[in-house]
Amino acid sequence: MATAPRLVFPFDLVFNPFYPWPINRHNSPSSRMARTIPDPAVYDFLQRHTVPRNLSSLCPDQDECSLCLEKYAAQVPGYTHPQHPSSAPEYPVQICNVGACRHIFGRLCMQSHIESLIEKGSSCPFCREEWLSAQAQPAASVSDDVRERIELERMVRGAGGDVEPVDAADILTAYMDGLGET
């Protein structure tokens, strides 16, 4: 039995912590960007550990994504899994080669789920089988390093000292060397 879609107002999403889920998460600009440029670890996982399923091979009660409750559509012809154009509908993929997990999810929901948890590690939302282990985070970003050097330069100039110009290549080299030491 199909139900009419509920109108989603920005107020519901921002201010109402009890907003009844699920909502269509695939239409926001950030999720469209995520679909077109997935994290390399996520893309690798999708390529190695998921297989697209034909709609005809699914049981009648598996015709929608269990995460977002959208009906599945056929995979777009001409695209190789796990590529997924931003305008394409959700198609079913099954987990494989990851312990005992064989659950089926929508391709976009799978990517969104993994990307939202990538720093902590990602696991199946049903059986909790670990899909990806936690990724190490860099100690600091390049922009933080540059910001610190500029602040240091301002402090030295404010004290009346002479400061040599900062070379961006030196900053990047020092930053990259620092990453190798951690």
N, C-alpha and C positions, 0 to 999 in steps of 0.2 A: 504494500500500500504506500503510495507516494504522498508525501506531505509537501505543502507549499513552502518555499524557502522563506525564512524569517529575514526581515529587513535588518541590516546591521548599521547602526549609527556609530559615529566616532566616539560618542559619549560611552556607549556600551563597552567598547574596547579599551578605553583609557581609564575610566573611572569606576567601572563595575567589576570588582574582583569575582563576583558570582555569576558572571555572564554565562549562559548555558552553552557549553561546548557541544559539538564541534562547530566551527565556522569555516568558511572557505578561506584557507590561508594562502592559497595559490595566486591571489590576485593583487597582492601588495607589490609595490615597486621593488622592495628589497628581496622578496621571494622570487620575482621574475629575474632579477640580477643573479641571485644564487643559482637559479636553474641553468643559466647560460654559462656561468663561470664557476663550476664547483671547485672546492678545495681539492688539491691533488690527492690527498689521502682518501677523501670521500669518493672521488672518481675511481681510484684504484680499487677500493672496496666494492663499489658497484660493478666494476668490470670483472673482478675475480670471484665475487661471492653472491651475485644475483643473476637470475636467468629470467627473461621475459616469459610470461605464460600467455597462451592463447585463451581467449574468452571461452571458447568451446570446451576447454579442458578443465574449467573451474566448476565446482559444485554450484547448484542454484543459489545457495545461501552465501556464496563467496563473490557475488557480483559487484561488491562495493568495497572500497578501502576501509579497513577496520579502524584507521586513525582519523580520517576526515569524513568518512561516510559518503564520499562522492562515488557515483557509478563509474566503473572502469570502462574504458574505450579501447579499441584495438591500437596497437603500436603504430605510429606513423610510418607508412611505407617509405623506403629510401633512407631511413636513419638506422644506424647501427647502435645497438644497445651498448653502453648506457647513455649515449647522446640523447638529448631531449630538447627539442626547440621550445622556446618560451610560449609559443601559441598552441602547442600540442596538448591534447587532453591526457588525463591520468591513465596509465596502463599498468596492469599487474605485473609484479616481479616477485620471485620466490627466492628466499635465502638458501644458499647451498654452500657446502664446504666450511661450515662454521659450527662445529660440535653437532648437537642434535637438532638445532633450530632449522625448521623448514617453513616458517610462517610466510604468508603472502601479504604484501603491502603495495600501495601505489608507488610508482617510481619517484614522483616528486615528494611524497610524504617520507619515503625512505631517506632521500637526500636531506630534507629539512630536519628530520629527527637526528640523523648522524651529525650534521653541521651544528645543531644547537647544543650538542653534548661533547663535541670533539676534544675540548680541553680536559674534560673529566674522564673521557672514555665513553664509548657508546655500547649499548646492549639492547637486545630485543625487548620491546615494551611488554611482551607477554610472558616469555619463558626466562627472561633475564640472561640469556646466553650472551657472553661478551663478544661483540663484533669487532670493535677497535679498542686498543688500550689507550690510555691517556697520552697526549702529546706533550712533550716538554716545551715550556714556554721560554722564549729568549729573555735574558736578564733585563734588557732595556731595549727600546726601539731606537732607530737612528734619529728620529726627531727629538727624543728625550736627550740623547747625547749632544746634539747640535744646540738644543735649548740651554743645556748646562754650560756649554762652552761660551755661548753668547752672554749668558748671565755673568760668568767669570770675567769675561772681557770687560763688561760694563763696570763691574766692581773694581777692577784694576784701573781702568780709566778714571773712575770717580775718585780714586785715591791719588791721582796725579801721575801714575806710572806710565811708561811707554809700553805699548802693546804691539806686537807684530801681527800682521794680517793672518787670519785663520784660513788654512787651505782645506776645502771640503774633502779633497781626496785623502788627506791625512786623517781627517775625522772618520771617514768611512773605513779606511784601512785599520785604524785603531779599534773601531767598533767590531769589524769582522775578526780581528785577532782576538778580541775579548770573548767573542762567541765560541771560538775554538778552545778556550781555556776552561769553560764551564763544564 
